[in-house]
């Protein structure tokens, strides 16, 4: 399945498209909360929630004191923006 272009707003993606993109980024879907994903990279780790109107990203232990940093991103942003 081909994804829409990277500059297409997320609200123009189907849920399977968004899930495929998260999987391609190394995301792991939570089996008990299907709207929750975890992505681990070399330099950071994040917990994502696919909400009705936005994606909530919680960067784990990312603050200067090792605390979590939470941000919300509207579906009007594109994959390229994220």
C-alpha positions in Angstrom: 0.0 0.0 0.0 1.4 3.4 -1.0 1.1 6.2 1.4 -0.1 9.7 0.3 2.7 12.2 -0.3 4.6 13.3 2.8 3.2 16.8 2.5 -0.5 15.6 2.7 -2.3 16.5 5.9 -2.8 13.6 8.2 -6.6 14.1 8.1 -6.4 13.0 4.5 -4.8 9.7 5.5 -6.8 6.6 6.4 -6.2 5.0 9.8 -4.5 2.1 8.1 -2.2 4.6 6.3 -1.3 6.3 9.7 -0.7 2.9 11.3 1.5 1.8 8.4 3.5 5.0 8.7 4.0 4.5 12.4 5.1 0.9 11.8 7.6 2.1 9.2 9.0 4.5 11.9 9.6 1.5 14.1 6.4 2.0 16.1 4.9 -0.8 18.2 1.1 -0.8 18.7 -0.2 -1.5 22.2 -2.3 -4.7 22.0 -4.7 -3.7 24.7 -5.0 0.0 23.8 -5.0 0.1 20.0 -4.8 3.9 19.8 -1.5 3.8 21.8 1.9 3.4 20.1 5.5 3.4 21.3 8.4 4.5 19.1 12.0 4.0 20.2 14.9 5.6 18.4 18.6 5.8 19.4 18.3 9.3 20.9 14.7 9.2 22.2 11.6 7.2 23.1 8.0 8.4 22.8 4.5 7.2 23.6 1.9 8.3 21.1 -1.9 8.4 21.5 -4.1 8.7 18.4 -6.9 10.8 19.7 -10.0 12.0 17.8 -8.6 15.4 16.9 -4.8 15.1 17.4 -1.8 12.9 18.1 -0.5 13.3 21.6 3.2 12.6 21.8 4.9 12.1 25.2 8.7 12.1 24.9 9.8 9.8 27.7 12.5 11.0 30.1 13.4 13.8 27.6 13.5 16.8 30.0 16.6 18.1 31.6 15.6 16.4 34.9 14.6 13.2 33.2 10.9 14.1 33.1 8.5 13.5 30.3 7.6 16.2 27.7 4.1 16.1 26.2 3.1 17.7 22.9 -0.1 17.6 20.8 -0.1 17.7 17.0 -3.3 18.3 15.0 -4.1 16.1 12.1 -3.9 19.2 9.9 -0.1 18.7 10.0 1.6 16.4 7.5 3.9 13.5 8.1 6.7 15.8 6.8 5.8 18.3 9.5 6.1 15.7 12.2 
